[in-house]
Amino acid sequence: MLGAVATVVAGAVIYPGFATTDVDLNDGSVWVTNRSMNLVAHLNAESKLLDGGFAATTENFNVVQNAATVFMDNAAGTLLNRVNVPTMALGQDTTMSSGKNVSLGAAVTAIADPSEGNIWVMTAESVTSFGDKTTKPALTGMPGALTVVAHSPHGEGSTVFVLNPAAGELLTLTVGADGRVTNQASAKIAGLPDAGQLELTAVGMQQLSWIPAREPCSCRAIRRSP
């Protein structure tokens, strides 16, 4: 969220999308949001200036970014829209039924529906054709499941971790460059609490599950891979 720089954002984001010069697709820059003005802006890391952006098409929006792969989503989990980084404009809306959670990797996107227990994995390019009623899930029957795409340093496909609290199980999916699951492994985890108390993240190729503690910004780790 932006506060003091709201005026700067307004100056940088006038049109729904516009091109800028010499955009490095993986220059370490980040995207920032201003919900009160319904704007998304690109922050150039080198110049420390907002050099472009666009108007959001939904309320309570956010930006999901992994290097040069950037999407806009919303808090309701009903929208996913890829950002065209060179032109700094939104692409086609991908609409979904509510409650979807998205994890973004450099090449693979994972979408979870905790209420229905479905998990989908696909390439970033395939998101525009995704439909929760028409696209076949990679996994089913996992209510409350959490998913995260791990960092893949060698560009040889991706790893997706899926935590299934009901079964006390952590699944590791190997996903090829075409978005297809090529291998699946599972490990049992004892003593998992209800799904509402869990979060799942990945640091590099390691997954870390935890129960948020009562104190702000602290947590209790329950599993880390070697």
TORKOL-4160 file (C-alpha; in steps of 0.2 Angstrom, whole numbers, padded with zeros to 4 digits, m for minus):
226
<pt num="1" X="0000" Y="0000" Z="0000"/>
<pt num="2" X="0005" Y="0018" Z="m0004"/>
<pt num="3" X="0003" Y="0032" Z="0008"/>
<pt num="4" X="0014" Y="0047" Z="0006"/>
<pt num="5" X="0017" Y="0044" Z="m0012"/>
<pt num="6" X="m0001" Y="0043" Z="m0017"/>
<pt num="7" X="0001" Y="0060" Z="m0027"/>
<pt num="8" X="0016" Y="0052" Z="m0036"/>
<pt num="9" X="0006" Y="0037" Z="m0041"/>
<pt num="10" X="m0008" Y="0047" Z="m0048"/>
<pt num="11" X="0004" Y="0056" Z="m0059"/>
<pt num="12" X="0012" Y="0040" Z="m0064"/>
<pt num="13" X="m0004" Y="0031" Z="m0068"/>
<pt num="14" X="m0016" Y="0041" Z="m0079"/>
<pt num="15" X="m0021" Y="0028" Z="m0092"/>
<pt num="16" X="m0027" Y="0010" Z="m0090"/>
<pt num="17" X="m0010" Y="0005" Z="m0097"/>
<pt num="18" X="0004" Y="0013" Z="m0106"/>
<pt num="19" X="0022" Y="0008" Z="m0113"/>
<pt num="20" X="0038" Y="0014" Z="m0106"/>
<pt num="21" X="0055" Y="0012" Z="m0113"/>
<pt num="22" X="0069" Y="0000" Z="m0109"/>
<pt num="23" X="0059" Y="m0011" Z="m0097"/>
<pt num="24" X="0070" Y="m0025" Z="m0090"/>
<pt num="25" X="0058" Y="m0040" Z="m0087"/>
<pt num="26" X="0068" Y="m0046" Z="m0072"/>
<pt num="27" X="0076" Y="m0030" Z="m0066"/>
<pt num="28" X="0072" Y="m0032" Z="m0047"/>
<pt num="29" X="0058" Y="m0020" Z="m0048"/>
<pt num="30" X="0042" Y="m0022" Z="m0039"/>
<pt num="31" X="0024" Y="m0017" Z="m0041"/>
<pt num="32" X="0015" Y="m0007" Z="m0028"/>
<pt num="33" X="m0004" Y="m0004" Z="m0025"/>
<pt num="34" X="m0015" Y="0011" Z="m0019"/>
<pt num="35" X="m0032" Y="0004" Z="m0016"/>
<pt num="36" X="m0040" Y="0021" Z="m0011"/>
<pt num="37" X="m0036" Y="0027" Z="m0029"/>
<pt num="38" X="m0038" Y="0010" Z="m0037"/>
<pt num="39" X="m0021" Y="0011" Z="m0045"/>
<pt num="40" X="m0006" Y="m0001" Z="m0048"/>
<pt num="41" X="0011" Y="0006" Z="m0051"/>
<pt num="42" X="0028" Y="m0001" Z="m0056"/>
<pt num="43" X="0042" Y="0005" Z="m0045"/>
<pt num="44" X="0059" Y="0005" Z="m0054"/>
<pt num="45" X="0072" Y="m0002" Z="m0042"/>
<pt num="46" X="0087" Y="0008" Z="m0050"/>
<pt num="47" X="0079" Y="0025" Z="m0052"/>
<pt num="48" X="0067" Y="0023" Z="m0037"/>
<pt num="49" X="0054" Y="0031" Z="m0047"/>
<pt num="50" X="0036" Y="0025" Z="m0052"/>
<pt num="51" X="0038" Y="0024" Z="m0071"/>
<pt num="52" X="0021" Y="0017" Z="m0076"/>
<pt num="53" X="0006" Y="0007" Z="m0071"/>
<pt num="54" X="m0013" Y="0005" Z="m0074"/>
<pt num="55" X="m0030" Y="0006" Z="m0066"/>
<pt num="56" X="m0036" Y="m0009" Z="m0057"/>
<pt num="57" X="m0052" Y="m0017" Z="m0063"/>
<pt num="58" X="m0058" Y="m0025" Z="m0046"/>
<pt num="59" X="m0060" Y="m0020" Z="m0028"/>
<pt num="60" X="m0048" Y="m0025" Z="m0014"/>
<pt num="61" X="m0035" Y="m0030" Z="m0027"/>
<pt num="62" X="m0017" Y="m0035" Z="m0024"/>
<pt num="63" X="m0002" Y="m0039" Z="m0035"/>
<pt num="64" X="0006" Y="m0056" Z="m0035"/>
<pt num="65" X="0024" Y="m0056" Z="m0042"/>
<pt num="66" X="0037" Y="m0069" Z="m0046"/>
<pt num="67" X="0052" Y="m0060" Z="m0055"/>
<pt num="68" X="0045" Y="m0056" Z="m0072"/>
<pt num="69" X="0028" Y="m0065" Z="m0070"/>
<pt num="70" X="0015" Y="m0053" Z="m0062"/>
<pt num="71" X="m0003" Y="m0055" Z="m0059"/>
<pt num="72" X="m0017" Y="m0045" Z="m0051"/>
<pt num="73" X="m0029" Y="m0054" Z="m0040"/>
<pt num="74" X="m0042" Y="m0049" Z="m0027"/>
<pt num="75" X="m0046" Y="m0053" Z="m0009"/>
<pt num="76" X="m0062" Y="m0063" Z="m0014"/>
<pt num="77" X="m0052" Y="m0075" Z="m0024"/>
<pt num="78" X="m0063" Y="m0072" Z="m0039"/>
<pt num="79" X="m0051" Y="m0064" Z="m0052"/>
<pt num="80" X="m0034" Y="m0067" Z="m0059"/>
<pt num="81" X="m0027" Y="m0055" Z="m0072"/>
<pt num="82" X="m0009" Y="m0056" Z="m0080"/>
<pt num="83" X="0000" Y="m0040" Z="m0081"/>
<pt num="84" X="0009" Y="m0037" Z="m0098"/>
<pt num="85" X="0025" Y="m0030" Z="m0090"/>
<pt num="86" X="0033" Y="m0022" Z="m0106"/>
<pt num="87" X="0017" Y="m0012" Z="m0109"/>
<pt num="88" X="0012" Y="m0011" Z="m0091"/>
<pt num="89" X="m0006" Y="m0015" Z="m0095"/>
<pt num="90" X="m0018" Y="m0029" Z="m0089"/>
<pt num="91" X="m0022" Y="m0043" Z="m0100"/>
<pt num="92" X="m0038" Y="m0054" Z="m0100"/>
<pt num="93" X="m0048" Y="m0056" Z="m0084"/>
<pt num="94" X="m0049" Y="m0074" Z="m0078"/>
<pt num="95" X="m0064" Y="m0075" Z="m0067"/>
<pt num="96" X="m0067" Y="m0089" Z="m0054"/>
<pt num="97" X="m0080" Y="m0094" Z="m0041"/>
<pt num="98" X="m0075" Y="m0086" Z="m0024"/>
<pt num="99" X="m0062" Y="m0092" Z="m0012"/>
<pt num="100" X="m0048" Y="m0097" Z="m0023"/>
<pt num="101" X="m0030" Y="m0095" Z="m0017"/>
<pt num="102" X="m0016" Y="m0092" Z="m0029"/>
<pt num="103" X="0003" Y="m0096" Z="m0027"/>
<pt num="104" X="0014" Y="m0090" Z="m0041"/>
<pt num="105" X="0031" Y="m0097" Z="m0047"/>
<pt num="106" X="0042" Y="m0091" Z="m0061"/>
<pt num="107" X="0034" Y="m0104" Z="m0073"/>
<pt num="108" X="0020" Y="m0112" Z="m0064"/>
<pt num="109" X="0004" Y="m0106" Z="m0055"/>
<pt num="110" X="m0005" Y="m0116" Z="m0042"/>
<pt num="111" X="m0023" Y="m0112" Z="m0038"/>
<pt num="112" X="m0032" Y="m0120" Z="m0023"/>
<pt num="113" X="m0050" Y="m0120" Z="m0019"/>
<pt num="114" X="m0051" Y="m0125" Z="0000"/>
<pt num="115" X="m0069" Y="m0126" Z="0001"/>
<pt num="116" X="m0071" Y="m0139" Z="m0013"/>
<pt num="117" X="m0054" Y="m0147" Z="m0010"/>
<pt num="118" X="m0047" Y="m0145" Z="m0027"/>
<pt num="119" X="m0029" Y="m0140" Z="m0033"/>
<pt num="120" X="m0024" Y="m0135" Z="m0050"/>
<pt num="121" X="m0007" Y="m0132" Z="m0057"/>
<pt num="122" X="m0003" Y="m0124" Z="m0074"/>
<pt num="123" X="0009" Y="m0113" Z="m0083"/>
<pt num="124" X="0007" Y="m0094" Z="m0082"/>
<pt num="125" X="0002" Y="m0094" Z="m0100"/>
<pt num="126" X="m0013" Y="m0106" Z="m0097"/>
<pt num="127" X="m0021" Y="m0095" Z="m0083"/>
<pt num="128" X="m0031" Y="m0085" Z="m0096"/>
<pt num="129" X="m0040" Y="m0101" Z="m0101"/>
<pt num="130" X="m0043" Y="m0108" Z="m0084"/>
<pt num="131" X="m0060" Y="m0112" Z="m0078"/>
<pt num="132" X="m0064" Y="m0120" Z="m0061"/>
<pt num="133" X="m0078" Y="m0130" Z="m0069"/>
<pt num="134" X="m0069" Y="m0134" Z="m0085"/>
<pt num="135" X="m0051" Y="m0137" Z="m0081"/>
<pt num="136" X="m0046" Y="m0154" Z="m0073"/>
<pt num="137" X="m0039" Y="m0152" Z="m0056"/>
<pt num="138" X="m0022" Y="m0160" Z="m0052"/>
<pt num="139" X="m0028" Y="m0165" Z="m0035"/>
<pt num="140" X="m0046" Y="m0167" Z="m0028"/>
<pt num="141" X="m0054" Y="m0172" Z="m0011"/>
<pt num="142" X="m0043" Y="m0160" Z="0000"/>
<pt num="143" X="m0054" Y="m0148" Z="0009"/>
<pt num="144" X="m0044" Y="m0135" Z="0018"/>
<pt num="145" X="m0028" Y="m0139" Z="0008"/>
<pt num="146" X="m0014" Y="m0126" Z="0007"/>
<pt num="147" X="m0002" Y="m0124" Z="m0008"/>
<pt num="148" X="0014" Y="m0115" Z="m0013"/>
<pt num="149" X="0025" Y="m0115" Z="m0028"/>
<pt num="150" X="0044" Y="m0117" Z="m0023"/>
<pt num="151" X="0058" Y="m0107" Z="m0031"/>
<pt num="152" X="0066" Y="m0118" Z="m0045"/>
<pt num="153" X="0084" Y="m0112" Z="m0048"/>
<pt num="154" X="0088" Y="m0123" Z="m0062"/>
<pt num="155" X="0074" Y="m0120" Z="m0074"/>
<pt num="156" X="0070" Y="m0138" Z="m0075"/>
<pt num="157" X="0051" Y="m0138" Z="m0071"/>
<pt num="158" X="0044" Y="m0133" Z="m0054"/>
<pt num="159" X="0040" Y="m0140" Z="m0037"/>
<pt num="160" X="0023" Y="m0137" Z="m0029"/>
<pt num="161" X="0020" Y="m0141" Z="m0010"/>
<pt num="162" X="0002" Y="m0146" Z="m0005"/>
<pt num="163" X="m0002" Y="m0147" Z="0013"/>
<pt num="164" X="m0018" Y="m0158" Z="0017"/>
<pt num="165" X="m0023" Y="m0155" Z="0035"/>
<pt num="166" X="m0037" Y="m0167" Z="0035"/>
<pt num="167" X="m0025" Y="m0181" Z="0031"/>
<pt num="168" X="m0010" Y="m0175" Z="0040"/>
<pt num="169" X="0000" Y="m0176" Z="0024"/>
<pt num="170" X="0012" Y="m0165" Z="0014"/>
<pt num="171" X="0012" Y="m0168" Z="m0005"/>
<pt num="172" X="0027" Y="m0163" Z="m0016"/>
<pt num="173" X="0022" Y="m0162" Z="m0034"/>
<pt num="174" X="0035" Y="m0161" Z="m0048"/>
<pt num="175" X="0028" Y="m0150" Z="m0062"/>
<pt num="176" X="0036" Y="m0150" Z="m0080"/>
<pt num="177" X="0038" Y="m0135" Z="m0091"/>
<pt num="178" X="0021" Y="m0139" Z="m0099"/>
<pt num="179" X="0012" Y="m0137" Z="m0082"/>
<pt num="180" X="0009" Y="m0156" Z="m0081"/>
<pt num="181" X="0013" Y="m0166" Z="m0065"/>
<pt num="182" X="0027" Y="m0178" Z="m0068"/>
<pt num="183" X="0029" Y="m0185" Z="m0051"/>
<pt num="184" X="0021" Y="m0185" Z="m0034"/>
<pt num="185" X="0028" Y="m0189" Z="m0016"/>
<pt num="186" X="0019" Y="m0189" Z="0001"/>
<pt num="187" X="0025" Y="m0188" Z="0019"/>
<pt num="188" X="0014" Y="m0189" Z="0034"/>
<pt num="189" X="0014" Y="m0175" Z="0047"/>
<pt num="190" X="0008" Y="m0179" Z="0065"/>
<pt num="191" X="m0002" Y="m0166" Z="0075"/>
<pt num="192" X="m0008" Y="m0154" Z="0062"/>
<pt num="193" X="m0021" Y="m0142" Z="0069"/>
<pt num="194" X="m0037" Y="m0136" Z="0060"/>
<pt num="195" X="m0033" Y="m0129" Z="0043"/>
<pt num="196" X="m0038" Y="m0111" Z="0049"/>
<pt num="197" X="m0023" Y="m0111" Z="0060"/>
<pt num="198" X="m0010" Y="m0116" Z="0047"/>
<pt num="199" X="0000" Y="m0107" Z="0034"/>
<pt num="200" X="0012" Y="m0114" Z="0021"/>
<pt num="201" X="0027" Y="m0106" Z="0013"/>
<pt num="202" X="0043" Y="m0111" Z="0004"/>
<pt num="203" X="0061" Y="m0104" Z="0006"/>
<pt num="204" X="0070" Y="m0110" Z="m0010"/>
<pt num="205" X="0066" Y="m0128" Z="m0012"/>
<pt num="206" X="0062" Y="m0131" Z="0006"/>
<pt num="207" X="0044" Y="m0130" Z="0013"/>
<pt num="208" X="0040" Y="m0123" Z="0030"/>
<pt num="209" X="0023" Y="m0126" Z="0038"/>
<pt num="210" X="0018" Y="m0116" Z="0053"/>
<pt num="211" X="0005" Y="m0112" Z="0066"/>
<pt num="212" X="0003" Y="m0093" Z="0068"/>
<pt num="213" X="0007" Y="m0089" Z="0087"/>
<pt num="214" X="m0004" Y="m0077" Z="0097"/>
<pt num="215" X="0010" Y="m0064" Z="0097"/>
<pt num="216" X="0011" Y="m0053" Z="0081"/>
<pt num="217" X="0024" Y="m0058" Z="0068"/>
<pt num="218" X="0029" Y="m0074" Z="0077"/>
<pt num="219" X="0025" Y="m0092" Z="0073"/>
<pt num="220" X="0029" Y="m0110" Z="0078"/>
<pt num="221" X="0036" Y="m0121" Z="0065"/>
<pt num="222" X="0030" Y="m0138" Z="0063"/>
<pt num="223" X="0040" Y="m0145" Z="0049"/>
<pt num="224" X="0054" Y="m0141" Z="0038"/>
<pt num="225" X="0061" Y="m0152" Z="0024"/>
<pt num="226" X="0080" Y="m0156" Z="0025"/>
